[in-house]
Structure formats: C-alpha cells, structure tokens
Amino acid sequence: MAGAPFLRRRPARPLAALLVSLSVALGAPAVAAAQVWVPSWLASPMPWRNEAAANGAPSLLRNVTLRQDLLMASAATAVRVRFSNELGEAPLVIGRAEAGLKGEAARPLRFGGATHLAIPPGGFALSDPLALAVPAYAELVVSAYLPEETRPAVRLGPVRLAAGDGAPADDAPLLRGQGVVSAVLAERPSAPAAVIVAVGDSITEGGSTTLGAHRAWPHQLGRRLEDACPGAFVVVNAGIGGNMVASHGRSPSLVSRLERDVLAMPGVTHVVLMAGLNDVRQKGPARDRPGAGVDEVAAGYRQAAQALQSHHIKVIGGVLTPILASPVAEPAIPGPTTDDKRRSLNALIRQGAIFDGVIDFEAALDDPVRPGRIRAGAHREDGYHPNDEGHRLMAEAIDADVFAPDTCSPSRP
C-alpha cells in the first residue's frame, strides 16, 4: 500500500539469518516472527450523495463528532484506521480522532504523531498503529471531530452524530449516513488461510438489512467461518449500493475501483464478485431504457478478473440472485428483459470460463415453489433486495473449500 512501508517485507539479510541459526543452536531465545497486517473492516469510498437528510442525518456536517461502530473481521494486537477523502470535493479536516473497543475507554489516534490533520481531495490518511487487543468480531468504535463543513465520501452505513467535540454516546440515535473511515487494518501474528473481499452492489453492501446489526452476508459468512475455524479466514465488505460493473453511476464502476478497494489492501487472497443487476436493469421513469447488454457486462467481468488474477488474487463469481418476488410486467421494448439478461449472465458465470470458482447465490434464494422468484420471507418490500434472513441464506450457501480447501469444514444446514 502506498504510504505504508510497514506492509512491505524486506528479505532477510544473511547475517540476520546466521544469528537466528546460532541462537537456536545455542539454546538462546529465537527472534520473534514478524507480525502481518490484514484488512479487518472495509468500506468503499463513494461520492457524497446528499442523502443524509432523507436518512435522518444533517445534510452537512460541521462542528460535529461522527462515530462509526465497526465490526472487526480479525483479531488484532494493534490497529490502523484509514480515513478517506479520495472522492471528496473539499479538504477533510479532522480536529481529533479516537478509537477503542465498544464499552471501553477510547484512545487518541495519531497521524505521524499529530492529532489534527487535513486530508486534501483525492487523498487518504492512515493512522499510526494503536496497540489494542481486539477479539475477532468485536466492535471497534471510531470517532472523528469534524470542525469544518464536511461532505463525507465513504459509502452509506450506520453512524452516530453529536454536536461539538465529544464522541456520541452508545444510546445516540443510529442513522444511515456516509462515513469518513474506509478501512481498519489489523496486526496479527500470522497470515490467515484466506483474506476475502466481497465486491458488489447493494446486495453485497447489505443496505437492506437491519441498520447496525451487521447482518450483510459477508459479515454473516465471516462469523460462521470464525466460529468454526478461529483465525483462519477474514471476510470484509466492499459493496456499494447502486454499483455497476462496467459503467459509472452513483459510484465509480466496479472495474475502476478495484485498485483502491482491493489491491491497495494488504494480504488479500480472494475476491467474491457479485454484480451486474444494476447494469442490465431497465431504467428511466417509464423503465423504457433497456440497460446494458450481456456482452458489455461479461467484458467487465473479464477485465475485473484479469486485473485481480494478475496480482495472484483468486476471483469467485457470485451467481446473480432472483430479482422479483412476483411477476412484474416490463414495457414492451425490443430485446431481452432484465430477467432474461440476468439468466444469461448466470449461465456465463456457471460455465467457469471467467472466474476461479462459483458461488450459487441464486440457488440460495430461489423459491422452491416458484423457481426464478426470490423465496418468501427472504426479501424486503421491494421484492428485490434480500433481508436479514435472505443474507443468512446467502452466507450459509458458501462452502469454505472455495477459498481454502481442507483448512476446516464449517457446518452447513
């Protein structure tokens, strides 16, 4: 990662290797193994969308403290917090920031020793390491005092706000708004068997699940793997609501953001890529625009897979979920319907020619009574987005062997 030399390992010098050998031979204490860093929480940068007011938060933040409660996907001996202004329009001024486990006293975060900083548009800041024992799937509370007018430029999620310079309390209202933290890195004594980044749209982001309950399928999968195989897997979430594979929309295209959201993270071994529904959907007030064609989305799949595979990251394709709870008539326009294109993309994914593996999310949510529809009880009112139960079914449909064969065998229903 640029600006993070602690992530780069230097080859051992011959003298150092000799000293280690001598210490073992003479019975002296061996030199401690180097620690490694992995992403333990992730949120993709996203342009400010001015949706805060609709979600109950102020439309602009100024002289407020923004709190984010972040579910850590890895145990840690120390953490570093990444603040993002990469898609911001003005400097992100942080008057003070702090972090600590939920229910415990927070400690100051420093940046090259300083507690105050301004991050220019297009930039990010990684805090100095904060020594902190973090259990896997504990909540890390990060608060940042924002003295100047701020338009946060990280994806929507649960946030708490308080006026002035003081962290919001645990009982402060939980709102859906954009944050300023894009990642937390965890220091640990050894690398896991797999570090998995889930990349996709709202169905991966989990915006249709209970706010603040951490029930998106990547979180539920990570918990399940951690319970069965402690320390072996790390699963983080780089989904963005409305994201498209090959086209820019309310956020940069999936292909264009891989460098920032995946390749810049240390130790990533696998990506689960599930996206394409927003590309192919019919759009417009009268839904009279046909959306992208299958070939355009397939080309985006290939580009994303090749970019990741060139960095020795395995790419697992997610079969697209059913999108309707009941039949909905689409305007009679030439060409295939949205669902026709979804099925064509799924056939392409299942063929296995693009990705290194496949996860059948369609089968996880398919209604056994009405094949092709999302099953009852697994979707929100729109009949499109999975609810908490739908995300549970998706998480439980994933076999750990697709990431690291023979590491362990988590139970599946």
N, C-alpha and C positions, 0 to 999 in steps of 0.2 A: 504494500500500500504506500502511495506517495506520502512523504512526510512522516513515515512511521518506521524508522530504521530498526526498531525493536523487533519487527516482524521478519527481518532478513537474517537468516542463519549464515555465519561465516564458517568455511571449512576449518576443521581443527588443524592447528599447526603441528608439525612433527614433534616439537619439544613438548607441547601440551599433552600429546598422546603418550609420549615416553614417560612423563611424570605420572600420568594416570596408571600406566602399567606398573611402574615402580611402586606406587602407593599400594596397589593391590598385592604385589609380590611381597612387600614388607609388612603387610597387615595394617597399613595406615588407612584412615577413612578415605573412601573413594570420593572423587569430585562429584558434586551433585549434578544430576542431569538437568539440562536446560528446560525451562518452562516453555509452553507453547501458548499461543493466543488463538481464539476462535470467536466468531460472532455468536453472541448469546441472545441477542434481540435485534430485530431489524425492522425498519420502516422506510419505504422508498420516498425520496424527495418527490414532491408534486407541486406544481404552480399553485399559488394562492387562488382559491376558488370563490372566496367571499360567500361561503355557505354557512359561516358560523352563526349568523343571526337566525337562520332557519332552524338551526340545531340548538338554540337557546343560549349561545355564547355571544359576547360583544362582537360587532363586525370588525373592529380594530382593537388591538391590544396596546395599551400604553400605561406605564406606571402600574403594572400588574405582575404577579408571580404566577407562572404557568407550571403546573405539576403534571407529570406523567407517571403512571404506575406500570412498570414494565415487567413482564413475566420472563424470567431468565431460563433459557433452554439448556444451560450448562451450569454445573457447579463451578465456583471460581475462588481463587485465592486473592485476586485483585481484579479491578475493572477499569476500563477506559470508556468514556462516554463521548460519542461523536455528535456534534451539533452541526446541522446542515443549513447553509444558505445558498446551495448550489443552484436552485431555481428561484431564488429571491430577487426582488426588484430594488431593494434598498439595503444598506448595511443592517445586519442583525447585531444589535448591541445587547450584550449580556452583562448586567451590572454585577451579578453574583450568581453562582450555581452551586448546588449541593446534591449529594446522593447518599442513600442509606437504605437498609432493609426496612420494609414496611413494619411499623410498630416500634422501631428503634430510632435513636438519635441520628440525624443526618450529619454528614461531614462535608466541608468545603471541597469543591472541585477546583483544580488549578490548571492553568494553561501556560506551560513554561514558567511556572512559579507564580504567575499573575492570577488574580481572581476576577478581573474585569477585562473584557475584550470586545472588539467589534469585528465581525466577520463580513467581508465585502460580498456583494453579489457574485455568485459563481464559486464561492469558497466554502470551506468547512473547517471545523476545529476539533481536534482530538485532545481530550483532557489528559493530563499527566496520570500515570497509574495511581489508583486509590486502593491501598491494601484493605481488603474486605473479604471475609469468609462468607460466601454466598452458596447456600444449598441449591441444587437444581430445582427449578420450578418454584423458587421463592420470588416474591415481587420486590423489585428494586424501585424505590421512589426517587425520581429526579425532578428537582425544581429549579427553575431559572427565573431570576428577576429581570424584567424587560422594561427598562426606564423610558425608552424611546418608542415612538409609533412603530409597531411591528406587524408585518403580514407573514405569519409562519408559512413555510414552504415545504412541509413534510405531510405525508398522507393523513387523511382524517382518522381519528381514533379517540379513545376516551381521554379526556383532560379535565383538570380542575383548575379554577382561577381564584385568585384573591387580590384585592386592591393593595397596592403598595408593595414594599419589600418584606414579605413574610410568606412562608410556604402555606398553601391551603391545608386545612385540617382533613383528617380522614373522612369526616362527615360533610365536607363541602360538596355541593352538587356535582354530579358526574355529567359532563357534557360531551357531545361528539363534535370535535373541532380539530383543526390542524395543529401539529406539534412542531417542536424545534429539534428533537432528538431523532437521529436517523439510524443509530446503531449503538449497541453496547458490546464491547469486546471483553471476553473473559480469559483470564490467565488460569491455566491448569497444568498439572504435572506431566500430562501426556496427551497425545492426539487421540481423538475418538476414532472409531472404525469408520464413521461417515459423518460429514457435516453437510446437511441437506438444506438447500434454499428453495422454497416454494415460490414460483414466479407465475403471476397470472393476473386476473381481473378481480372483480368484486367477490366472485365465488371463492377465490383463494383468500382475499383480504379478510372476509368474514364480516363485512359491514351489516349483514342481515342477521347476525347472531346477537345474543344479549350483550348490551354495552357493558364493557368492563369485566365480563365473566371469562374471557379468554377461551372461547369455545369454537373458534375457527378450526377447520380441520387440521392445519399444520400444528396448532397448539395441542389439539387432542391426540394427534399422532405422536408428537414428541413426548407427551406424558405417558402414553401407553408404552412406548419403547423404553423410556427411562425406568418405568416401574419394572419391566421385565429384564432389562439389560442395563443396569446403572452405569452411566458414564460412557456407554458405547456409541450413542447417537446424539446428534444435535440437530434440531429442526427449527429453522427460522422462516419468517413470512415476509416475502417481498411482493405481495399482491397489492394492486391499486384498483379501486373501483373505477369502472369505465375504460380500463386499459385495452388497447388493441395491439395486435401482433405487429402489423406492418405499417400502420398509419398513426400519425399523431392525432390526439383528440384533446380530452381534458387533461391528459398527461402525456409525456413522451412515449413513443411506441415501445413495446417490449424489446424489440431488437436493439433500439438505440440506447436503452438504459442498462443493458447488461454489463457494460464496462463499470459503471458506477455502483450498481446494486448487487453485483455478483463478483466480478473479477477483482474489485478493489477490496473484497473481504478476505481475510487470511484463512487458509486451510479448507476452503470449500472443495468437496469431492463430488457432490451430486446436485443436480437441479431437477425439480419436478416442474414441468412446463405444462400448464393447462390454460389455454386462452384461444380466442378465435370467434366466440359468440358475438362479441361487440363488433367485430369486423364484418360478419356476414349478415347481421340483422338488417331488416328493412327499417329505414329511418325516415324522419320528417314528420310534420304534424299529421299528415294523412297516411304515413307509412308507405309512401309511394316511391321511395328511393330504394333500390334493391340491395345496397351494401356491397361489400367486396365479394369477388368470386373465390371459389375454392382454390384455384391455381395461385392467386395472389397470396392467400393465407399460407398455403403449402410452401411457397417460396420463402416466406418469413420464417416458417418452422425450420426449413433447411439452413437458412442464414444463421438463426439463433443457435441451432445445434452445432453447426460447424465452428462458430466462434467459441463456444464453450468447450467443445471437444479438442480444439487446438490448444487449450490450456489444461488438458488431461482431466476435464470435468465430465462425468457421465451425465447424460440427459435422458430423463424418464418422461415419456409423453403421457399426459393425462387425457383419457377419452372424455369428450365433452358431455356434460350432464344433460338429461332431458330438460326442456325449457318450458314446457306447458303442463299445467295441472289438468286442463281440459282444452278441447279443440278451440282455436281462435281463428276466425276467418281472416286471411290476409288479402289485401287488394289484388285484383286480377291484373298483374303486371307480367310482362314476358319474363320467362326464365324460371329457375327453381326457387322454391320458397326458402325461408330461413331454415326450417327444419330439414328440408332436402339437403341443404349445404352442410348443416351440422352432421347429418348421417354420412355424407360423402367424406368429410374431414375425419370422422371417426373410423371409417373404413381404411383411410390412408394411415392413420395412427396405428391401427391394429396390425397393419401389414408389417410393421417393424423395420421399414427401409430407412427411416429418418432418425429415429431415436434408439437409444441403447436399451430401452426397456419400456414397458407399458403398464399403466395402472388404469383399470377399467372403472372409472367413476360413474359411467352410465349404468353399468350393471348394479352398482351400489345403490342408486337412487331410482332405478326403473320400477314402475308399478307392476307387480306380477299379474294383476287383474287386467290392466290396460297398458300393455307394453308400449313404450315410446313416450309415456307420460311420467312425470315425477310422482312418486308414491304419496298417498295421503299421509298427513302428519309429519312430512319431511320438508315442507316448504312454507314460505311466507305467503302473505295475502296475494302477492302478485303472481303466484303460481310458477315462479321462475327461480327465485333465489332460495337455496336451502336454509332452513332454520337451524337451531341448535341440534335437533335430532338428525337432520339431514347431514350436517357436518360430522356428527358422530358416526353415521353410517359410512361416510367417505373415509374417515380416518381408519375405521376398522376393516375397510376393504383392502388395505395396503399390507402386503407381505414384506417383512424386513429383509428377506432374501433378495429383493430387487435392488437393495443398496449394498449390503454386505453379507453375502451367503455364509451360512454356518457360524455367524457371530453369536446368535442366540435365536430362540424361537418364541416370540411373544404369542400368547394365546389369542385366538380369534374366535368370535362367536360362530 
